[in-house]
Amino acid sequence: MLQPISAGFVAAVAGFASSFALVIAGLRAVGATSAEASSGLLALCLAVAVVAIVGSLWLRIPLAIAWSTPGAAVLLAARGEEVHFSDAVGAFLISSALIVLCGLWPALGRAIVRIPRPLASAMLAGVLFPICLAPIQAVATLPLLAAPVVIVWLVLFKLAPRWAVPAAMAVAVGAVFVSAGSGWLSGGNLSPALVFVQPTFDPFTILSIGLPLFVVTMAGQNVPGFTVLSTFGYAGPPRYALVATGLGSGAANLFGAHAINLGAITAAIMSGPESHPDLAKRWVATLTNGILYIPLGLAAGVAAALVSAAPTVLITAVAGLAVLGALVTSVVNAMEDPAHRISAIVTFLVVASKVVVLGVGSAFWGLAVGAIVYAWLGWRRRSAASATSELPKKAAG
């Protein structure tokens, strides 16, 4: 059992260390206080733990659960839109309810999966693009602090890719010590506590944050998660996965968290042969992973204090390194089909512009404008194809 336990340990530590800063920064970007952001991270860890443990023991498959890293990027991209955190929590709840509905009503889940891949990928790429610029900006503005972070990431990305981002985060922590001293560790807020957030429902925030969060969580996490499971010979249980992660997200939302979902990268660690040669024993890895998220959640207070004390551009730089691979994948998927490259690039440009119209953020408008262009150009192509097919009939007549 040591092999799957080790795989679960590696996945938990690497997953937490790679993106906790992005989660905290994302929650702060939509109005959370340091205590609320700490509560949100703790709630995410507990939700991941419960759903992963129950799923592993019940289904006996390596059903990896993680928080929505693309979703956290959506929150970070909303910085500057003057969002009230209670409104953001209401948007989180709408997203969670839609995920549960996808599990209970398969037709809705299939409809979401059928959102044109170029548009969904381009929207995610537009969200990630400004974040991935942060390492460049950090090196330009804080070279002594940021350059070591980027260099360590680059070296380990070649030698040990799995540990590249956690190591970069460790160097960033050292940089925070250099810039802020050890004073950030003092104080009574290092012990995490769940803080209830009364949700409010603002339609503009739901469109700006809730809908994009739902789309990227489904298209960017759940669908790849099912793909990883099927790749390694497991039949992914869509109803349990979607209903359980949706309900887990909903419970965590009330304490400031955004969303949990199926894991993709961590799923590959725990579902593959390196977890265990026997397919029937790999579920132990996800059980271990879920259990470890409980003590990791107890570090939420320290994580929030670290992010609060660090220069914003430095934390965003680490987040940019963490999602760089997701940006590459999104761009490749968006541009893969030459017939839809125009609609994809329009979606990307509108989202990346961070324009706010009628109080609604760019993620929604990018998807809406891209869909219009996609439909218009697709209709023109269908019309041309129909006209071409009529020519032989007329000639024959």
C-alpha positions in Angstrom: 0.0 0.0 0.0 3.0 2.3 0.2 2.9 3.1 -3.5 -0.6 4.5 -3.7 -0.2 6.2 -0.4 2.9 8.0 -1.7 1.1 9.0 -4.9 -1.7 10.5 -2.8 0.8 12.3 -0.7 2.6 13.8 -3.7 -0.6 14.8 -5.4 -1.9 16.5 -2.2 1.3 18.5 -1.5 1.9 19.4 -5.1 -1.7 20.4 -5.7 -2.0 22.5 -2.6 1.4 24.2 -2.9 1.0 24.9 -6.6 -2.2 27.0 -6.4 -3.1 28.0 -2.9 -1.7 31.5 -3.6 -3.9 31.8 -6.7 -7.0 30.8 -4.6 -6.2 33.4 -1.9 -5.4 36.1 -4.4 -8.6 35.3 -6.3 -10.8 35.5 -3.3 -9.2 38.8 -2.2 -9.7 40.1 -5.7 -13.5 39.8 -5.4 -13.6 41.5 -2.0 -12.8 38.9 0.6 -11.0 40.0 3.8 -7.9 38.1 4.9 -10.1 36.2 7.4 -12.7 35.4 4.7 -10.0 34.3 2.2 -8.5 32.0 4.9 -11.9 30.6 5.6 -12.5 30.0 1.9 -9.3 28.0 1.6 -10.1 26.0 4.7 -13.6 25.3 3.4 -12.2 24.2 0.0 -9.8 21.8 1.7 -12.5 20.3 3.9 -14.9 19.9 0.9 -12.2 18.2 -1.1 -11.5 15.9 1.8 -15.1 14.9 2.4 -16.0 14.3 -1.3 -12.7 12.4 -2.0 -12.9 10.2 1.1 -16.5 9.3 0.6 -16.0 8.7 -3.2 -13.0 6.6 -2.7 -14.5 4.4 0.0 -17.9 4.0 -1.8 -16.8 3.7 -5.5 -13.4 2.1 -5.0 -12.0 4.1 -7.9 -9.3 6.8 -7.9 -11.8 9.7 -8.1 -9.5 12.7 -7.7 -11.1 15.9 -6.3 -9.5 19.3 -6.4 -10.5 22.9 -6.2 -11.1 24.8 -9.4 -7.8 26.4 -10.4 -9.3 28.0 -13.6 -12.1 29.2 -11.4 -9.7 30.9 -9.1 -8.2 32.6 -12.2 -11.6 33.9 -13.1 -11.8 35.5 -9.7 -8.4 37.0 -10.0 -9.2 38.4 -13.4 -12.2 40.2 -11.9 -9.9 42.4 -9.8 -10.8 46.1 -10.2 -14.5 45.4 -10.9 -15.5 46.5 -7.4 -17.3 43.3 -6.5 -18.8 42.9 -3.1 -17.8 39.6 -1.6 -21.3 38.7 -0.6 -22.4 39.1 -4.2 -19.4 36.9 -5.3 -20.6 34.2 -2.8 -24.1 34.4 -4.3 -22.5 33.9 -7.8 -20.5 30.9 -6.4 -23.8 29.3 -5.2 -25.4 29.7 -8.6 -22.4 28.0 -10.2 -22.6 25.2 -7.7 -26.4 24.8 -8.2 -25.8 24.5 -12.0 -23.2 21.8 -11.5 -25.6 19.8 -9.3 -28.3 20.3 -12.0 -25.8 18.9 -14.6 -25.5 15.8 -12.5 -29.3 15.4 -12.0 -30.2 16.4 -15.5 -27.8 14.7 -17.9 -29.2 16.7 -20.9 -27.9 19.9 -19.3 -24.5 18.4 -18.8 -24.3 17.3 -22.4 -25.4 20.8 -23.5 -22.5 22.4 -21.5 -20.0 19.9 -23.0 -21.3 20.9 -26.4 -20.3 24.6 -25.9 -18.0 25.0 -28.9 -14.5 24.0 -27.7 -12.8 27.0 -29.4 -15.0 29.4 -27.5 -14.7 27.8 -24.1 -10.9 27.4 -24.5 -10.5 31.0 -25.8 -12.5 32.3 -22.8 -10.2 30.5 -20.4 -7.2 31.6 -22.3 -8.4 35.2 -22.1 -8.8 34.9 -18.4 -5.4 33.3 -17.9 -3.4 35.6 -20.2 -3.1 38.7 -17.9 -2.2 36.4 -15.0 0.5 34.7 -17.1 2.0 38.2 -17.9 2.6 38.7 -14.2 6.0 36.8 -14.0 7.3 39.2 -16.7 6.0 42.2 -14.9 7.3 41.0 -11.6 10.8 40.5 -12.9 10.7 44.0 -14.5 9.5 45.7 -11.3 11.0 43.5 -8.5 13.9 41.8 -10.2 15.8 40.8 -7.0 12.7 39.1 -5.6 11.0 37.7 -8.7 13.9 36.6 -10.9 14.9 33.7 -8.5 11.3 32.5 -8.5 11.2 32.3 -12.3 14.7 30.8 -12.6 13.9 28.0 -10.0 10.6 27.3 -11.9 12.4 27.1 -15.2 15.2 24.8 -14.0 12.8 22.4 -12.2 10.3 22.5 -15.1 13.0 20.7 -17.1 14.3 18.4 -14.3 11.2 17.7 -12.2 8.1 19.4 -13.7 5.8 18.2 -10.9 7.7 20.2 -8.3 8.4 23.3 -10.4 5.6 25.5 -9.1 5.8 24.3 -5.5 9.5 25.1 -5.5 8.8 28.5 -7.0 6.3 29.1 -4.3 8.9 28.2 -1.7 11.3 30.7 -3.2 8.5 33.3 -3.2 8.0 32.7 0.6 11.6 33.3 1.1 11.3 36.5 -0.9 8.4 37.6 1.4 10.7 37.1 4.4 13.2 39.3 2.7 10.8 42.0 1.8 8.5 41.9 4.8 10.5 40.3 7.5 8.9 37.7 9.9 6.3 40.1 11.2 3.6 38.6 9.0 3.7 35.5 11.0 2.8 37.2 14.2 -0.8 37.8 15.2 -3.9 35.9 16.1 -5.2 35.2 12.6 -2.9 32.3 11.7 -5.3 29.8 13.1 -7.9 29.3 10.4 -11.6 29.5 11.2 -14.7 29.0 9.1 -16.4 32.4 8.6 -20.0 32.4 7.5 -20.7 34.7 4.6 -24.3 35.8 4.0 -24.8 35.5 0.2 -26.5 38.2 -1.8 -27.5 37.7 -5.4 -26.6 40.4 -7.9 -27.4 39.6 -11.5 -24.4 41.4 -12.9 -22.0 39.5 -10.6 -23.7 36.3 -11.5 -23.1 37.0 -15.2 -19.5 38.3 -14.6 -18.3 35.6 -12.2 -20.9 32.9 -11.6 -21.5 31.9 -15.2 -17.8 31.9 -16.3 -16.9 30.0 -13.1 -19.4 27.4 -14.0 -18.2 27.1 -17.6 -14.5 26.9 -16.8 -15.1 24.4 -14.0 -17.1 22.1 -16.2 -15.1 22.5 -19.4 -11.6 23.1 -17.9 -11.8 20.6 -14.9 -14.6 18.2 -14.9 -14.5 17.1 -18.6 -10.7 16.6 -18.5 -11.1 14.8 -15.2 -13.5 12.3 -16.8 -11.1 11.9 -19.7 -8.2 11.1 -17.4 -10.3 8.4 -15.7 -11.3 6.8 -18.9 -7.8 6.9 -20.2 -6.6 4.7 -17.4 -9.5 2.3 -17.7 -12.1 3.7 -15.2 -15.7 4.5 -16.0 -16.2 7.9 -14.4 -19.5 8.2 -12.4 -20.9 11.5 -13.8 -23.9 11.6 -11.4 -21.9 11.2 -8.2 -19.0 13.3 -9.4 -21.1 16.3 -10.4 -23.7 16.1 -7.6 -21.1 15.5 -4.9 -18.8 18.3 -6.1 -21.7 20.6 -6.6 -23.1 20.0 -3.2 -19.6 20.1 -1.6 -19.0 23.4 -3.4 -22.4 24.8 -2.2 -21.6 24.0 1.4 -18.1 25.5 1.1 -19.5 28.6 -0.7 -21.2 29.7 2.5 -17.8 30.0 4.1 -16.1 31.9 1.3 -14.9 29.1 -1.1 -15.5 29.2 -4.8 -15.7 25.6 -6.3 -14.4 22.1 -6.1 -14.4 19.6 -9.1 -12.7 16.6 -10.5 -9.0 16.8 -10.6 -7.1 16.5 -13.9 -3.4 16.8 -13.3 -3.6 15.2 -9.8 -5.9 12.6 -11.3 -3.2 11.5 -13.7 -0.8 11.1 -10.7 -3.3 9.0 -8.7 -5.0 7.0 -11.5 -1.9 6.0 -13.5 0.5 3.0 -13.1 2.8 5.0 -10.9 0.1 4.9 -8.3 -0.2 1.1 -8.3 0.1 -1.6 -11.0 -3.3 -3.0 -10.0 -6.2 -0.8 -11.1 -8.3 -2.1 -8.2 -5.9 -0.6 -5.6 -5.4 2.9 -6.9 -8.4 4.3 -5.0 -6.1 4.2 -1.9 -4.2 7.1 -3.5 -7.3 9.4 -3.6 -8.3 8.3 -0.1 -4.9 9.3 1.1 -5.1 12.5 -0.8 -8.5 13.4 0.7 -7.3 12.7 4.3 -4.2 14.9 3.8 -6.3 17.9 2.7 -7.6 18.1 6.3 -4.2 19.0 7.9 -3.3 21.1 4.8 -6.5 23.1 5.4 -5.1 24.0 8.8 -2.4 26.0 7.1 -5.0 28.3 5.5 -4.4 31.1 8.0 -0.7 31.1 7.4 -1.3 31.0 3.6 -3.7 34.0 3.8 -1.2 36.0 6.0 1.6 35.2 3.5 -0.4 36.4 0.5 -1.5 39.5 2.3 2.1 40.4 3.2 3.6 39.7 -0.1 3.8 42.2 -3.0 0.7 41.6 -5.2 2.7 41.2 -8.4 4.9 38.6 -6.8 2.0 36.4 -5.7 0.3 36.9 -9.1 3.6 35.9 -10.7 3.6 32.5 -8.9 0.0 32.1 -9.9 1.0 32.9 -13.5 3.6 30.1 -13.5 1.0 27.7 -12.0 -1.5 28.3 -14.8 1.0 28.6 -17.7 0.4 25.0 -18.8 -3.4 25.6 -18.8 -2.9 28.7 -21.0 -0.9 26.7 -23.5 -3.5 24.0 -23.6 -6.3 26.6 -23.9 -4.6 28.4 -26.8 -3.9 25.2 -28.7 -7.5 24.0 -28.3 -8.9 27.4 -29.3 -6.8 27.6 -32.4 -6.9 24.0 -33.4 -9.8 24.2 -35.9 -8.9 26.8 -38.7 -12.6 27.3 -39.4 -13.3 28.8 -36.0 -10.1 30.7 -35.3 -11.7 34.1 -35.9 -14.5 33.5 -33.4 -11.9 32.1 -30.9 -9.5 35.0 -31.2 -12.5 37.5 -30.8 -13.5 35.7 -27.7 -9.9 35.8 -26.4 -9.4 39.5 -27.1 -12.7 40.6 -25.5 -12.0 38.5 -22.3 -8.4 39.6 -22.1 -9.4 43.3 -22.5 -11.0 43.2 -19.1 -13.7 45.5 -20.4 -16.8 46.0 -18.1 -20.1 46.9 -19.9 -23.3 47.5 -18.0 -21.6 46.3 -14.8 -20.9 42.8 -16.4 -17.2 41.7 -16.7 -15.3 40.7 -19.8 -15.5 36.9 -19.3 -19.3 37.0 -20.0 -19.0 39.4 -22.9 -16.2 37.5 -24.5 -18.3 34.3 -24.5 -21.3 36.2 -25.8 -19.5 38.1 -28.6 -17.6 35.0 -29.6 -20.8 33.0 -29.8 -22.3 35.6 -32.1 -19.3 35.6 -34.4 -19.2 31.8 -34.3 -22.9 31.6 -35.3 -22.6 34.2 -38.0 -19.5 32.8 -39.7 -20.9 29.2 -39.3 -24.2 30.3 -41.0 -22.2 31.9 -43.9 -20.2 28.7 -44.3 -23.4 26.6 -44.2 -25.1 28.9 -46.7 -22.1 28.7 -49.1 -22.0 24.9 -48.7 -25.7 24.7 -49.4 -25.4 26.9 -52.5 -22.5 24.8 -53.8 -24.4 21.6 -53.4 -27.3 23.1 -55.4 -25.1 23.7 -58.4 -24.8 20.1 -59.7 -28.6 19.8 -59.4 -29.2 22.9 -61.5 -26.6 21.8 -64.0 -28.3 18.4 -64.3 -31.7 20.1 -64.7 
